[in-house]
Amino acid sequence: MPEAKNYQRTKLACYLGFVTQAISANFAPLLFLTFHRSYGISYATLALIPLTFFLTQLLVDFLCARFVDKVGYRKCILTAQLTSGLGLLMLAFLPDLCPDPFVGILLSVVVYAVGSGLIEVLCSPIIEACPFENKAGTMSLLHSFYCWGAVGTILLSTAFFALFGTANWRVLACLWAIVPLYNLFNFATCPIEPIVKDGEGMSIGQLLKTKVFWLFILLMVCAGASELSMAQWASAFAESSLRVSKATGDLLGPCGFAVFMGLSRVWYGKYGEKVELSGFMIASGLLCLCSYLLAALAAWPVMGLIGCMLCGFSVGIMWPGSISISSSRLPKGGTALFALLALAGDLGGAVGPALVGNASELFGQSIQRGLLAGLLFPLMLAVCVFALRRKK
């Protein structure tokens, strides 16, 4: 009699995969001031680090649609863990080995960004293919681990620097690399099922010719923009509106935002089967709209901070919920669907913060007023989900 497959091990591996992605996205930005002081790298040059990270992810998202099914999910997800760990180890040593330290930093970022991009595309369909009953709730819970990973990266790194000093950041980079390298074993041994049977998945061309697919793409763009327009500006918003230090601004802004986003995803993961997903998405879009208004127009700083954290709670379901809605409507979408959805979400994550930044310039360098530009995305998301309900 064959042994029953332990899909809880698959769930654990994917959870740690999203924690790995959070480490990759959030660790290097904590070192910007250290890089500036140690290597004399200008702030304008340092800005290329997140740009390179997200551009690499976008490229990987696109390529995954073409090669993952040919190579296989297990090989690709193992590559994701290996490159994530290797990139963090390279970050600890390569800047001091290269004639130009910034080149060493950028090469390290590219390597672990490849792993992060693969994780973003692969973990969701791996979980979707498992025989869990509450698929939408499980997907929401999975994505909550990115939030907890981001919070843990910020808090534990801050504690490490307080205890041992920022001069030992290389040691911390090696310690963070243990997470993806340990997860290699989990992904090597856990059961992984195909999202669709061989030859039955839709091609990129077929998806592009499907009208409703473009509504899913717009939904993901709005989800990514709604989340990251606030998340990327949360630290500067908290620092400028509350007039607190950078460290306090990080804890109150991006850390508080991530905590409430994680709580939202955990709540839906536990109780989501009792709630109709599309209705909850529309309500979340309207709540997000109100949170942007509160943050942008609040007369008292503490109300603006409440708006920021409320935004974190409201956007929690948007990304995983959009994936769940899309995959349920296009069950034959396969890897190409998940890859293009990730690409659209990352595109929204690039467009949204840029729009808020430009709006802040128009409002006389006011980040608070600039957040008004973010209203567009949750409003469009609610309209898209309403249109999908009508199409059903």
C-alpha positions in Angstrom: 0.0 0.0 0.0 1.6 3.3 -1.1 2.5 5.8 1.7 0.2 8.9 1.9 1.8 12.0 0.7 2.6 14.7 3.3 1.4 17.9 1.7 2.0 19.7 5.0 5.7 19.5 4.2 5.0 21.1 0.8 3.1 23.9 2.7 6.1 24.4 5.1 8.6 24.6 2.2 6.4 27.2 0.4 6.0 29.2 3.6 9.8 29.4 4.0 10.1 30.2 0.3 8.1 33.4 0.8 10.1 34.2 3.9 13.2 33.8 1.7 11.7 36.3 -0.8 11.0 38.8 2.0 14.6 38.5 3.2 15.9 39.1 -0.4 13.6 42.1 -0.9 14.2 43.8 2.5 17.7 43.1 3.7 19.9 45.1 1.3 17.8 48.4 1.7 18.6 48.2 5.5 22.3 48.6 4.6 22.0 51.6 2.2 23.5 54.0 4.8 26.3 51.4 5.7 27.2 51.0 2.0 27.3 54.8 1.6 29.6 55.2 4.5 31.8 52.1 4.0 32.2 52.2 0.2 31.5 55.9 -0.6 28.6 54.9 -2.9 26.2 57.8 -3.6 22.5 57.7 -2.8 21.7 58.0 -6.5 23.8 55.0 -7.3 22.3 53.0 -4.4 18.9 53.6 -5.9 19.9 51.2 -8.7 19.9 48.3 -6.2 16.0 48.0 -5.8 15.6 48.9 -9.5 17.9 46.0 -10.5 16.2 43.7 -8.0 12.7 44.3 -9.4 13.8 44.4 -13.1 15.5 41.0 -12.6 12.3 39.7 -11.1 10.2 41.0 -14.0 12.6 39.2 -16.4 12.4 36.0 -14.5 8.6 36.2 -14.3 8.5 36.5 -18.1 11.0 33.7 -18.7 9.2 31.3 -16.3 6.2 31.2 -18.6 8.4 29.6 -21.2 10.8 27.3 -19.5 9.4 26.0 -16.1 7.1 23.3 -17.6 10.0 22.1 -19.7 12.6 22.0 -16.9 10.2 20.9 -14.1 8.9 22.5 -11.0 11.2 20.7 -8.5 14.4 21.6 -10.4 13.3 25.2 -10.7 12.2 25.7 -7.1 15.5 24.1 -5.9 17.3 26.5 -8.2 15.3 29.4 -6.5 16.5 28.3 -3.0 20.1 27.8 -4.2 20.4 31.2 -6.0 18.7 33.0 -3.0 21.2 31.5 -0.6 24.2 32.0 -2.9 23.3 35.6 -3.6 23.1 36.4 0.1 26.5 34.7 0.7 28.0 36.7 -2.3 26.7 39.9 -0.7 28.8 39.2 2.4 32.1 38.7 0.4 31.9 39.9 -3.2 31.9 43.7 -2.5 35.3 43.5 -0.8 36.7 41.2 -3.5 35.7 43.3 -6.5 37.7 46.4 -7.5 34.5 48.3 -7.5 32.4 47.3 -4.4 29.1 48.4 -6.0 29.7 45.9 -8.9 30.0 43.2 -6.3 26.8 44.3 -4.6 24.9 44.5 -7.8 26.0 41.0 -9.0 24.9 39.6 -5.6 21.5 41.3 -6.0 21.0 39.9 -9.5 21.7 36.4 -8.2 19.3 36.4 -5.3 16.7 38.3 -7.3 16.6 35.4 -9.7 15.7 33.2 -6.8 13.1 35.6 -5.5 11.5 35.8 -9.0 11.3 32.0 -9.2 9.8 31.8 -5.8 7.2 34.4 -6.6 6.1 32.4 -9.7 6.4 28.8 -8.4 5.1 28.7 -4.8 1.6 29.8 -5.6 0.9 27.1 -8.3 2.7 24.5 -6.1 0.2 25.2 -3.3 -2.7 25.5 -5.8 -2.0 22.0 -7.1 -2.1 20.5 -3.6 -5.4 18.9 -2.6 -6.3 21.4 0.1 -10.0 22.1 0.6 -10.0 25.9 1.1 -7.8 26.9 -1.8 -8.3 30.7 -1.5 -7.7 30.6 2.3 -4.6 28.5 1.9 -3.3 30.9 -0.8 -3.9 33.9 1.5 -2.1 32.2 4.4 0.8 31.4 2.1 1.2 35.0 1.1 1.0 36.1 4.8 4.5 34.6 5.2 6.0 37.3 3.0 4.6 39.8 5.5 6.0 38.0 8.5 9.3 37.5 6.7 9.5 41.2 6.0 8.7 42.1 9.7 11.2 39.5 10.9 13.9 40.7 8.6 13.5 44.3 9.8 13.1 43.6 13.5 15.8 40.9 13.8 18.3 42.9 11.6 17.7 46.0 13.8 18.2 43.9 16.9 21.4 42.4 15.5 22.8 45.8 14.6 22.0 47.1 18.0 23.8 44.2 19.7 26.8 43.6 17.5 27.0 46.8 15.4 26.5 47.4 11.7 30.1 46.6 11.0 29.2 42.9 11.3 26.5 43.1 8.6 28.4 40.5 6.6 27.9 37.9 9.4 24.1 38.7 9.3 24.0 38.2 5.5 25.5 34.7 6.0 23.0 33.9 8.8 20.1 35.0 6.6 21.4 32.7 3.8 20.8 29.7 6.1 17.0 30.0 5.5 17.0 29.2 1.7 19.8 26.7 2.0 17.9 24.8 4.7 14.8 25.0 2.6 16.6 23.1 -0.2 16.0 19.9 1.8 12.3 20.6 2.2 11.7 21.2 -1.5 13.9 18.2 -2.4 11.7 15.8 -0.3 8.2 17.2 -0.3 5.5 16.1 -2.8 5.0 18.5 -5.7 2.0 17.9 -8.1 1.6 19.4 -11.6 -0.7 22.3 -11.8 -2.2 20.9 -15.0 -1.5 17.6 -16.9 1.3 17.5 -19.5 0.1 19.2 -22.7 -3.1 20.5 -21.3 -1.9 23.9 -20.0 -2.7 27.0 -22.0 0.1 28.6 -24.0 1.0 32.3 -23.7 -0.6 32.9 -27.1 -3.8 31.2 -26.0 -3.9 33.3 -22.8 -3.3 36.5 -24.8 -6.3 35.7 -27.0 -8.6 35.1 -24.1 -10.5 38.3 -23.3 -11.1 37.7 -19.6 -7.3 37.1 -19.1 -6.7 40.8 -19.7 -9.1 41.6 -16.9 -7.1 39.4 -14.6 -3.9 41.2 -15.7 -5.5 44.6 -14.9 -6.6 43.1 -11.5 -3.1 42.1 -10.7 -1.6 45.5 -11.7 -4.1 47.2 -9.4 -3.4 44.7 -6.6 0.4 45.3 -6.9 0.0 49.1 -7.1 -2.5 49.3 -4.2 -0.1 47.4 -2.0 3.3 48.9 -3.0 2.2 52.5 -3.5 1.8 52.7 0.3 4.4 50.1 1.3 7.3 51.8 -0.6 6.5 55.3 0.8 5.4 54.2 4.3 8.8 54.9 5.9 9.2 58.3 4.4 5.5 59.1 5.1 5.8 58.2 8.8 9.1 60.0 9.1 7.8 63.2 7.5 4.3 63.3 8.9 5.1 62.2 12.4 8.5 63.9 12.5 10.3 60.9 14.0 13.7 59.3 13.5 14.5 57.0 10.5 14.5 53.9 12.8 11.2 54.8 14.4 9.7 55.7 11.0 10.7 52.2 9.7 9.1 50.5 12.6 5.9 52.6 12.5 5.6 52.7 8.7 6.7 49.7 6.6 6.8 47.4 9.7 3.3 48.4 10.9 2.0 48.1 7.3 3.4 44.6 7.0 2.0 43.4 10.3 -1.5 44.5 9.4 -1.2 43.0 5.9 -0.1 39.8 7.5 -3.0 39.8 10.0 -5.4 40.3 7.2 -4.1 37.3 5.2 -4.0 35.1 8.3 -7.6 36.0 9.1 -8.8 35.2 5.6 -6.7 32.0 5.6 -8.6 30.9 8.7 -12.1 32.1 8.0 -12.1 32.7 4.3 -14.2 29.7 3.4 -17.1 31.4 5.2 -16.7 34.6 3.1 -17.4 35.0 -0.7 -14.0 36.0 -2.2 -15.1 38.5 -4.8 -17.4 40.3 -2.4 -14.5 40.5 0.2 -12.2 41.8 -2.6 -14.6 44.6 -3.5 -15.0 45.5 0.2 -11.2 45.5 0.6 -10.8 47.8 -2.4 -13.3 50.3 -0.9 -11.6 50.1 2.5 -8.2 50.7 0.8 -9.7 53.7 -1.0 -10.8 55.1 2.4 -7.4 54.3 4.0 -5.6 56.3 1.2 -8.0 59.2 1.8 -7.4 59.1 5.5 -3.6 59.0 5.2 -3.5 61.8 2.6 -6.0 64.2 4.2 -5.6 63.5 7.9 -5.2 66.7 9.9 -3.5 64.8 12.8 -0.4 62.7 12.2 -1.7 59.8 14.3 -4.7 59.5 12.0 -2.4 59.4 9.0 -0.5 56.5 10.6 -3.8 54.7 11.2 -4.6 55.2 7.5 -1.3 53.6 6.6 -1.8 50.6 8.8 -5.5 50.3 7.7 -4.2 50.2 4.1 -2.0 47.3 5.1 -5.0 45.3 6.3 -7.1 46.2 3.3 -4.5 45.2 0.7 -3.8 41.8 2.4 -6.3 39.8 0.3 -5.7 41.6 -3.0 -2.6 39.8 -4.4 -3.5 36.2 -3.3 -7.2 36.8 -3.9 -6.5 37.9 -7.5 -4.4 34.8 -8.1 -7.2 32.6 -6.7 -9.9 34.2 -8.8 -7.8 34.0 -11.9 -6.8 30.4 -11.5 -10.3 29.3 -10.7 -11.7 31.0 -13.8 -8.9 29.7 -16.0 -8.0 26.2 -14.5 -6.0 25.3 -17.6 -3.9 28.5 -17.4 -1.0 26.5 -16.0 2.4 28.0 -15.4 2.1 30.6 -18.0 -0.9 32.1 -16.2 0.9 32.3 -12.8 4.0 33.7 -14.4 2.1 36.5 -16.3 0.1 37.3 -13.2 3.3 37.7 -11.2 4.7 39.9 -14.0 1.5 42.1 -13.9 1.7 42.4 -10.1 5.4 43.5 -10.2 4.5 45.9 -13.0 1.9 47.5 -10.7 4.4 47.5 -7.9 6.7 49.6 -10.1 4.1 51.9 -11.6 2.2 52.7 -8.3 5.1 54.1 -6.2 6.4 56.0 -9.2 3.0 57.7 -9.6 2.9 58.6 -5.9 6.4 60.0 -6.1 5.6 62.2 -9.1 2.3 63.4 -7.5 4.3 64.3 -4.3 6.5 66.6 -6.5 3.4 68.3 -7.9 2.0 68.8 -4.4 5.1 70.7 -3.3 7.2 67.7 -2.0 4.3 66.6 0.1 4.3 62.8 0.4 1.1 62.9 2.3 -0.8 64.7 -0.5 1.0 62.6 -3.1 -0.7 59.5 -1.7 -4.0 60.8 -3.3 -2.6 59.4 -6.6 -2.9 55.9 -5.0 -6.7 56.2 -4.9 -6.8 55.2 -8.6 -5.7 51.6 -8.0 -8.1 50.2 -5.3 -10.9 51.9 -7.1 -10.0 50.2 -10.4 -9.6 46.9 -8.5 -13.1 47.1 -7.1 -14.5 47.8 -10.5 -12.6 44.9 -12.1 -13.8 42.4 -9.5 -17.4 43.7 -9.9 -17.1 43.2 -13.7 -15.9 39.7 -13.1 -18.9 39.0 -10.9 -21.1 40.1 -13.7 -19.3 37.9 -16.2 -19.7 34.9 -13.9 
